Amino acid sequence: MAEPVALLRSTELEPGAIRAAELDGAEVVVWRDHDGGVHVHDARCPHAWNHLAAVGAVDGPDLVCTAHFWRFDTAGCGTRRLSDGSREPMRDLRAYPCVEQDGWIWATPG
């Protein structure tokens, strides 16, 4: 199993923020939900390949691609919110195991 990699200092990521990083050669985004949880996902929306550090937004527990409003939960499950409030399943976004420890945000490639 791969070893965890330090991506960002904890102080570099406030609630609602999204930052670009690299994890074992892969483009990823590191984001913090509004409750303070840290998450690491592939950087590109699977719909139109937009970089989520540029066009992403955090909405509660979701990472949202503002180009077409696809939403990804903390596990990377993709949905689109319909006008009636329900969610239509869309393609998922890869999520990486991560932890915040010793002032750093760490993720495990693989």
C-alpha positions, 0 to 999 in steps of 0.5 A: 500500500502507498504511503500518505503524502503531505499535500497542504498545511492545515492553515492553508485551507479554511472552510469552504476553500478548494486548493489544487495539489498533486498526489503521486503525479495526479491532479487533485483538489483538496477542499474543506467542507463547511463543518471543517472536514477535509477531502481530496478528489480528482481535480477534473469534473468528469462531465466537461473536464473543468478543473474544480480548483478554478470552477468549483465551489463548496456547498455544505457537504458537497463539492460543486462544479459551477460550470454545469452544477454537478455535485460530488459528496465527500465520497465522490458520488456524483449527482445533479440536483433537479428542480424538485430537490431530488438528485439524479445520479451522474458520474462519480469523482475519485476520492482519496483517503485523507487525514489532517494530522500534525498541522498537515493534510495528508492523502494516500495515492492509489 
